[in-house]
């Protein structure tokens, strides 16, 4: 599992802005990038579809928390020995396992969204330029956030890939999310993206005025809370320092 470096939870350093009276100022839609923002590794780094559930504690801060699917593993494609035909699709301790898992901070942020009533009216969307959309969807379908709630259950709008109206820029992704949502204004959206391969946050802000936060080390909980505070500050025209 991930250590507390890249994408660490930062739980001790942050408190949710939803503990204030600003709940009514929350965004209508929170949009997340996937690769290197919510989870690691990136889909193009995988050798195949991550289809095997990996079980573990669903709260990164509590090793004794409820167990669930915390990652999705690519089946091993190592050839069997001379007496065995085909491939061995099981796992071996000596194999280099390819496991897609959420960053601890991303998992904590998603758990907060799933359990805190303050977010009841907030929709979640994903905007990803993944080169392997089917791999991304396999992870969305499989990864569990809290007991009985998978990532797919939390996402209202998903624009994944870079074909058709979707390109390497995320402006097309946001146009489709805007349409899918029935026209939710762009200034009612909040965006998180690692921006390691291009400044999607800046691009979408210049194009549509969407408030965004860059998460170059994977989403940290304090970055999630900073994004909410930044959005609220924009709503009430107050500058904040981070």
Residue pairs with C-beta under 8 A, 6 or more apart in sequence:
1 56
1 70
1 71
1 101
2 40
2 101
2 103
2 104
4 104
5 217
6 40
6 103
6 217
6 218
7 40
7 103
7 104
7 105
7 106
7 217
7 218
7 219
7 220
8 103
8 104
8 105
8 220
9 60
9 61
9 104
9 105
9 107
9 108
9 220
9 221
10 105
10 220
10 221
10 222
10 223
11 61
11 108
11 221
13 222
14 221
14 222
14 224
14 225
14 226
15 225
16 112
16 116
16 118
16 225
16 228
17 225
17 228
17 229
17 232
18 26
18 116
18 118
18 119
18 228
22 232
23 118
25 231
25 232
25 235
25 236
26 118
26 119
26 121
26 122
26 228
26 231
26 232
27 122
27 188
27 189
27 190
27 211
27 228
27 231
28 121
28 122
28 123
28 181
28 184
28 185
28 188
28 189
29 122
29 123
29 124
29 125
29 156
29 157
29 177
29 181
29 184
29 188
29 189
29 190
30 113
30 122
30 123
30 124
30 125
30 189
30 190
30 191
30 192
31 124
31 125
31 126
31 127
31 174
31 177
31 189
31 190
31 191
31 192
31 210
32 38
32 106
32 124
32 125
32 126
32 127
32 191
32 192
32 193
32 219
33 126
33 127
33 128
33 192
33 193
33 194
33 200
33 215
34 43
34 126
34 128
34 130
34 136
34 139
34 160
35 41
35 42
35 43
35 128
35 130
35 136
35 194
36 42
36 194
36 196
36 218
37 106
37 192
37 193
37 194
37 215
37 218
37 219
38 102
38 103
38 106
38 110
38 126
38 218
38 219
39 100
39 101
39 102
39 103
39 106
39 139
39 143
40 100
40 101
40 103
40 218
41 98
41 100
42 130
43 100
43 130
43 131
43 132
43 135
43 136
44 130
44 131
44 132
45 98
46 74
46 98
46 100
46 132
46 135
47 74
47 77
47 98
48 74
48 75
48 77
48 98
49 74
49 134
49 135
49 138
50 72
50 73
50 74
50 98
50 99
50 100
50 135
50 138
50 139
50 142
51 72
51 73
51 74
51 75
51 138
51 142
52 72
52 73
52 74
52 75
52 91
53 69
53 71
53 72
53 73
53 142
54 69
54 70
54 71
54 72
54 73
54 99
54 101
55 67
55 68
55 69
55 70
56 67
56 68
56 70
56 71
57 63
57 64
57 65
57 66
57 67
57 70
58 65
58 66
58 67
58 68
58 70
58 107
58 111
58 144
58 145
58 146
58 147
59 65
59 66
59 107
59 108
59 111
60 104
60 107
60 108
61 104
61 108
66 146
66 147
68 144
68 145
68 146
68 147
69 142
69 143
69 144
69 150
70 101
70 102
70 107
70 143
70 144
71 99
71 100
71 101
71 102
71 143
72 99
72 100
72 101
72 138
72 139
72 142
72 143
73 91
73 97
73 98
73 99
73 100
74 97
74 98
74 99
75 89
75 90
76 87
76 88
76 89
76 90
76 91
76 92
76 95
76 97
77 87
77 89
78 87
78 88
78 92
78 95
79 86
79 87
79 88
80 86
80 87
80 88
91 97
100 135
100 139
100 143
101 143
102 110
102 143
103 218
103 219
103 220
105 218
105 219
105 220
105 221
105 222
105 223
105 224
106 218
106 219
107 145
108 221
108 224
109 219
109 221
109 224
110 145
110 151
110 154
111 145
111 146
112 119
112 221
112 224
113 119
113 122
113 124
113 154
114 145
114 146
114 149
114 154
115 146
123 156
123 157
123 181
123 184
124 154
124 155
124 156
124 157
125 155
125 156
125 157
125 158
125 159
125 177
125 181
125 189
126 140
126 155
126 157
126 158
126 159
126 160
127 159
127 170
127 173
127 174
127 177
127 191
127 193
127 200
128 136
128 159
128 160
128 161
128 173
129 161
129 162
129 166
129 167
129 168
129 170
129 173
130 136
130 160
130 161
130 162
131 162
133 160
133 161
136 160
137 158
137 160
139 151
140 150
140 151
140 152
140 155
140 158
141 150
141 151
141 152
142 150
143 150
143 151
144 150
144 151
145 151
145 154
156 181
157 176
157 177
157 180
157 181
159 166
159 172
159 173
159 174
159 176
159 177
160 166
162 168
165 172
165 175
165 176
166 172
166 173
166 176
168 198
169 198
169 200
169 203
170 193
170 200
170 203
170 204
171 203
171 204
171 207
171 208
174 186
174 189
174 204
174 207
174 208
174 210
177 189
178 184
178 186
186 208
186 209
186 210
187 209
187 210
187 211
187 234
189 210
189 211
190 210
190 211
190 212
190 213
190 227
190 228
190 231
191 200
191 201
191 204
191 210
191 211
191 212
191 213
192 212
192 213
192 215
192 219
192 223
192 224
192 227
193 200
193 201
193 212
193 214
193 215
194 214
194 215
194 216
194 217
194 218
195 201
195 202
195 214
195 215
195 216
196 216
199 214
200 212
201 212
201 213
201 214
202 212
204 210
204 212
205 211
205 212
211 227
211 230
211 231
211 234
212 227
213 223
213 226
213 227
213 230
215 223
226 242
229 240
230 240
230 242
233 239
233 240
